[in-house]
Amino acid sequence: MIKKAGRGQQFRRGIRKLLYRNEIFFLLAVLFLTGVFIGAVLIRANGESWQGFIQQIIAGFADGRSHQTIAETFLQSLAGSSLFLCAIFLCGFCAVGQPLVCLILLFRGMGYGLTAGGVYSVYGLGGMGYVALLLLPNCILTVLVLLRAGQSAFRFSTGLYGAMKGSGKLTARPYCFEFSVLAVCLIAVALLDSLCSCFFGDLFFPMQ
Protein backbone atom coordinates (compact mmCIF):
# COMPACT_ATOMS: atom_id res chain seq x y z
CA MET A 1 0.00 0.00 0.00
CA ILE A 2 2.83 2.37 0.84
CA LYS A 3 4.51 1.67 -2.50
CA LYS A 4 1.23 2.28 -4.36
CA ALA A 5 0.69 5.54 -2.49
CA GLY A 6 4.27 6.57 -3.23
CA ARG A 7 3.84 5.82 -6.92
CA GLY A 8 0.60 7.78 -6.97
CA GLN A 9 2.28 10.78 -5.40
CA GLN A 10 5.17 10.56 -7.84
CA PHE A 11 2.72 10.39 -10.74
CA ARG A 12 0.79 13.44 -9.55
CA ARG A 13 4.05 15.27 -8.90
CA GLY A 14 5.21 14.42 -12.40
CA ILE A 15 1.95 15.70 -13.91
CA ARG A 16 2.22 18.96 -11.99
CA LYS A 17 5.83 19.37 -13.10
CA LEU A 18 4.85 18.70 -16.71
CA LEU A 19 2.07 21.27 -16.56
CA TYR A 20 4.33 23.81 -14.87
CA ARG A 21 7.11 23.45 -17.43
CA ASN A 22 4.76 23.48 -20.42
CA GLU A 23 2.01 25.83 -19.30
CA ILE A 24 2.44 27.94 -22.44
CA PHE A 25 2.20 24.85 -24.65
CA PHE A 26 -1.07 23.79 -23.01
CA LEU A 27 -2.42 27.35 -23.13
CA LEU A 28 -1.78 27.48 -26.88
CA ALA A 29 -3.31 24.02 -27.27
CA VAL A 30 -6.48 25.27 -25.56
CA LEU A 31 -6.56 28.27 -27.90
CA PHE A 32 -6.15 25.99 -30.92
CA LEU A 33 -8.99 23.72 -29.76
CA THR A 34 -11.10 26.80 -29.14
CA GLY A 35 -10.49 27.80 -32.74
CA VAL A 36 -11.51 24.32 -33.92
CA PHE A 37 -14.72 24.62 -31.91
CA ILE A 38 -15.47 28.09 -33.30
CA GLY A 39 -14.91 26.86 -36.86
CA ALA A 40 -17.18 23.86 -36.35
CA VAL A 41 -19.90 26.06 -34.81
CA LEU A 42 -19.72 28.50 -37.72
CA ILE A 43 -20.18 25.63 -40.16
CA ARG A 44 -23.09 24.23 -38.16
CA ALA A 45 -24.77 27.62 -37.91
CA ASN A 46 -24.39 28.42 -41.61
CA GLY A 47 -24.24 24.92 -43.07
CA GLU A 48 -27.15 25.26 -45.48
CA SER A 49 -26.11 28.65 -46.85
CA TRP A 50 -22.48 27.56 -47.24
CA GLN A 51 -23.10 24.00 -48.38
CA GLY A 52 -22.76 24.62 -52.11
CA PHE A 53 -19.68 26.79 -51.65
CA ILE A 54 -18.06 24.26 -49.32
CA GLN A 55 -18.79 21.39 -51.68
CA GLN A 56 -17.14 23.24 -54.58
CA ILE A 57 -14.02 23.98 -52.52
CA ILE A 58 -13.66 20.44 -51.20
CA ALA A 59 -14.36 18.83 -54.56
CA GLY A 60 -11.89 21.16 -56.27
CA PHE A 61 -9.22 20.46 -53.64
CA ALA A 62 -9.80 16.71 -53.82
CA ASP A 63 -9.84 16.62 -57.60
CA GLY A 64 -6.70 18.75 -57.74
CA ARG A 65 -4.84 16.40 -55.43
CA SER A 66 -5.96 13.38 -57.41
CA HIS A 67 -4.06 14.73 -60.44
CA GLN A 68 -0.97 15.83 -58.53
CA THR A 69 2.25 13.92 -58.27
CA ILE A 70 3.65 13.06 -54.84
CA ALA A 71 6.19 15.86 -55.24
CA GLU A 72 3.49 18.43 -56.04
CA THR A 73 1.36 17.35 -53.08
CA PHE A 74 4.44 17.44 -50.85
CA LEU A 75 5.31 21.00 -51.88
CA GLN A 76 1.72 22.18 -51.50
CA SER A 77 1.42 20.67 -48.02
CA LEU A 78 4.81 22.00 -46.93
CA ALA A 79 4.05 25.50 -48.22
CA GLY A 80 0.85 25.74 -46.18
CA SER A 81 2.38 24.64 -42.88
CA SER A 82 5.64 26.54 -43.42
CA LEU A 83 3.73 29.79 -43.77
CA PHE A 84 2.41 29.45 -40.22
CA LEU A 85 5.80 28.35 -38.89
CA CYS A 86 7.50 31.39 -40.42
CA ALA A 87 4.83 33.71 -39.02
CA ILE A 88 5.30 32.28 -35.52
CA PHE A 89 9.09 32.50 -35.89
CA LEU A 90 8.89 36.21 -36.74
CA CYS A 91 6.56 36.84 -33.80
CA GLY A 92 9.36 35.70 -31.51
CA PHE A 93 11.46 38.67 -32.62
CA CYS A 94 8.72 41.07 -31.56
CA ALA A 95 8.82 42.17 -27.93
CA VAL A 96 5.01 42.13 -27.84
CA GLY A 97 4.59 39.13 -30.12
CA GLN A 98 2.85 36.89 -27.57
CA PRO A 99 -0.71 37.93 -28.53
CA LEU A 100 0.14 37.41 -32.20
CA VAL A 101 1.29 33.85 -31.49
CA CYS A 102 -2.01 33.18 -29.73
CA LEU A 103 -4.00 34.63 -32.64
CA ILE A 104 -2.09 32.57 -35.19
CA LEU A 105 -2.87 29.30 -33.42
CA LEU A 106 -6.47 30.32 -32.83
CA PHE A 107 -6.81 31.13 -36.53
CA ARG A 108 -5.17 27.82 -37.49
CA GLY A 109 -7.64 26.00 -35.28
CA MET A 110 -10.55 27.78 -36.93
CA GLY A 111 -9.24 26.66 -40.30
CA TYR A 112 -9.20 23.02 -39.24
CA GLY A 113 -12.62 23.34 -37.64
CA LEU A 114 -14.10 24.86 -40.80
CA THR A 115 -12.51 22.19 -42.99
CA ALA A 116 -13.53 19.16 -40.91
CA GLY A 117 -16.95 20.64 -40.18
CA GLY A 118 -17.44 21.43 -43.84
CA VAL A 119 -16.61 17.89 -44.93
CA TYR A 120 -19.02 16.47 -42.37
CA SER A 121 -21.82 18.91 -43.22
CA VAL A 122 -21.62 18.08 -46.94
CA TYR A 123 -20.75 14.38 -46.94
CA GLY A 124 -22.02 13.25 -43.52
CA LEU A 125 -20.49 10.17 -41.93
CA GLY A 126 -18.98 9.19 -45.29
CA GLY A 127 -16.74 12.25 -45.03
CA MET A 128 -15.30 11.10 -41.71
CA GLY A 129 -13.10 8.57 -43.51
CA TYR A 130 -11.67 11.42 -45.57
CA VAL A 131 -10.99 13.40 -42.41
CA ALA A 132 -9.50 10.44 -40.54
CA LEU A 133 -7.12 9.30 -43.30
CA LEU A 134 -6.24 12.47 -45.17
CA LEU A 135 -6.75 15.41 -42.81
CA LEU A 136 -6.32 14.21 -39.23
CA PRO A 137 -2.74 12.77 -39.41
CA ASN A 138 -1.41 15.92 -41.03
CA CYS A 139 -3.45 18.10 -38.67
CA ILE A 140 -2.24 16.45 -35.45
CA LEU A 141 1.43 16.33 -36.40
CA THR A 142 1.49 19.85 -37.84
CA VAL A 143 -0.28 21.27 -34.80
CA LEU A 144 2.19 19.62 -32.42
CA VAL A 145 5.03 21.28 -34.33
CA LEU A 146 3.27 24.66 -34.36
CA LEU A 147 2.45 24.43 -30.66
CA ARG A 148 6.09 23.77 -29.87
CA ALA A 149 7.05 26.67 -32.14
CA GLY A 150 4.48 28.89 -30.44
CA GLN A 151 5.85 28.00 -27.01
CA SER A 152 9.39 28.87 -28.08
CA ALA A 153 8.32 32.10 -29.80
CA PHE A 154 6.26 33.11 -26.76
CA ARG A 155 9.22 32.62 -24.42
CA PHE A 156 11.73 34.25 -26.76
CA SER A 157 9.45 37.26 -27.20
CA THR A 158 9.16 37.55 -23.42
CA GLY A 159 12.94 37.29 -23.09
CA LEU A 160 13.38 39.94 -25.76
CA TYR A 161 11.10 42.28 -23.89
CA GLY A 162 13.11 41.68 -20.73
CA ALA A 163 16.39 42.29 -22.58
CA MET A 164 15.04 45.60 -23.89
CA LYS A 165 14.30 46.55 -20.30
CA GLY A 166 17.87 45.73 -19.35
CA SER A 167 17.13 42.61 -17.31
CA GLY A 168 19.61 40.44 -19.16
CA LYS A 169 21.15 39.39 -22.47
CA LEU A 170 19.48 37.23 -25.07
CA THR A 171 20.96 35.17 -27.88
CA ALA A 172 18.95 34.07 -30.89
CA ARG A 173 21.10 31.07 -31.86
CA PRO A 174 19.25 28.42 -29.79
CA TYR A 175 15.92 29.88 -30.95
CA CYS A 176 16.90 29.71 -34.61
CA PHE A 177 18.31 26.20 -34.19
CA GLU A 178 15.08 24.96 -32.63
CA PHE A 179 13.04 26.36 -35.50
CA SER A 180 15.39 24.69 -37.96
CA VAL A 181 14.63 21.37 -36.29
CA LEU A 182 10.90 22.15 -36.37
CA ALA A 183 11.16 22.97 -40.08
CA VAL A 184 12.69 19.53 -40.68
CA CYS A 185 9.77 18.03 -38.74
CA LEU A 186 7.33 19.83 -41.03
CA ILE A 187 9.15 18.41 -44.04
CA ALA A 188 8.61 14.93 -42.63
CA VAL A 189 4.93 15.69 -41.97
CA ALA A 190 4.46 17.00 -45.51
CA LEU A 191 6.04 13.83 -46.86
CA LEU A 192 3.65 11.73 -44.80
CA ASP A 193 0.72 13.82 -46.03
CA SER A 194 1.73 13.31 -49.66
CA LEU A 195 2.08 9.55 -49.12
CA CYS A 196 -1.36 9.37 -47.48
CA SER A 197 -2.86 11.19 -50.45
CA CYS A 198 -1.11 8.82 -52.83
CA PHE A 199 -2.17 5.59 -51.12
CA PHE A 200 -5.61 6.57 -49.78
CA GLY A 201 -6.63 9.30 -52.17
CA ASP A 202 -8.33 6.93 -54.62
CA LEU A 203 -10.79 5.99 -51.88
CA PHE A 204 -12.22 9.50 -51.90
CA PHE A 205 -11.09 11.34 -55.05
CA PRO A 206 -12.91 12.87 -56.76
CA MET A 207 -15.45 13.73 -54.08
CA GLN A 208 -18.70 14.53 -55.80
N, C-alpha and C positions, 0 to 999 in steps of 0.2 A: 504493500500500500504506500509505503514511504517513497519507494522508487517511482511508482506511478504518479504520485503527487509531485515529486521532483521533476519528472519529465513534463508534466502538465505546466508547471511553473516556467520551465525552460522554454517550452513551446510558446507560451503567452509572452514571455520576455523577448523571444526572437521575433514574434509578430510586431510587438511594440517597437522594437529596434528597426525593423524593416520599414514600418510606417514612418518612423521619425526620420530615417535617412532618405526616404523617397517621398516625402510629403508633397513635393512639387509635382512629381511624376503622377501620383494618384489624383492630385487636384486637376491636372491637365486631362487625365483620363476621364474624370467626372464631367469636365467641360465638353470633351469629345462626345461622350455618351449623351449629354444634354443636347448637343447639336444633332445627333442621330435621331433622338426623340422628337425634336422640333421638326426635322425634315419629314419624318414619318407622319406626324400630325398634320403638317401642311398638305401632304399628299392625300391623307384621309379626308381632310376638310374640303379639298378642291378636286377630289378624284374624278368626278364626272366631267367637270369643265376642262380638266387637263388631260383626260384619258387619250383623246386623239393625238394631242401633241406629244405626250409621253410615248405612245406606241410608235410614232414616227421616229422619235429619237432613238429608242431602244432597237427598233428594227434596222434603222440605218447603221447604228453602231455594230450590231451583230452581223449584218450583211457585210459591212466593211471589213470586220475581222476575219470573216470566212474567206475573203479573197486576199488576205495579207499573208506574206511569208512570216516565218518565225522571227526573222530579223526585224521586219517592219513592226510586228506586234511588240517585240522587245523594246524597240526605240520609242514607240508610242507610250508604252507603259512607263518606261524610265523617265521620259520627258515630263509626264504628269506628276509623278511623285517627286522628282528632282526640283520642280518648281517650288513646291512647298518646303522642301528641305533648304533650298537656297534662301527663301524668304525668312525662315526661322533663323538661319545662320546670320543673316544681316541684322535681324532684331537683336542679336546678342551684342552687337557693336553699338547699340543705342542705349544710353544710360536710362532711358525710360521705356525700354522695349518690352518689359514684362506684359503689359496689357495687350500689346500687339501679338505676342506669342499665344496668349489665351484666345484672342480673336481668330487667329489662324486655325487653331485646332478646333474651335467651335464651328467655324465655317467648313472645315474639312468634314466634321461630323455631320453637318447638315447635308453636305453633298452625298455622303453615303446613305443617309436616311432617305433622301429624296430618290436616290437610285434604287435602293432595295424596295422602298415603299411603292415606287412607280412600277417596278416589275411585278410586284404582288398584286397591285390594283388592276393591272391590265391582264395579266396571265393567271392570276389566282395561285392555287397550290402548285400548278405545273411550273410556275416561274421560280419556285423555291429551289428546284434542282439547279437552275441557272445561277441563282445567287450562291448556293452552297458550293458548287464546283468551280465557278468562274469569277465570282466577285469576293466571296468571303475569305479564301486563302490570301489573296492579294491585299484585301482590306486589313485583316488582322496583322499580318507581317509588316505592312507599310506603316500602320498606325503605331505599332510598337517602336519602330525606328523613329517616327516623328515625335512620339512622346519622349523618348530618350533625348532627341535633339532639342525639344522644347525645354526639358529639364536643364540641360546644359546651357542653353541660351538664356534661360531665366536667371540662372546663377551667375553666368558671366556678365549679364547686363547689370545685375545687382552689384557685383564686384567692381564693374566699371564706374558705376555711380559712386561707390565708396572711394575708389581711387581718385576720382575728380574732386572729392571732398577732402582728399589728403589723408585718408585713413590707411593707406598702404599702396604697394605696387601691384601691378597686374600684368601677366604675360599672356599673349594670345596663342603661343605655340601649342600648349596642351589642348586648347579649345579647337584650334584648326585641325590638329591631329585626330581628335575624336570625331569631328565631322567628316574627315576623310574616310575613317573606318565606317561610319554610318552610310556614306555614299557607296562604298563597296557593298554594304548590306542591301542597299536599294537596288544595286545592279543584280545581285543574286535573286531578289524578290521579283524583279522585272523578268528575269530569265525563267523563273518558275511560272509566272503569269503567262508568258508566251507559250510555254510547254503545255500548261493546262488548256489554253485555247486551242492548241494544235491537236491534243489527244481527245478532249471532251467537247470541242466546239461543234463537231458534226451532230452531236446529240440535240443541239438547240438552234444551230444556224441553218437557214435564216429563220428568225422568229417572226411569224406572220400574225 
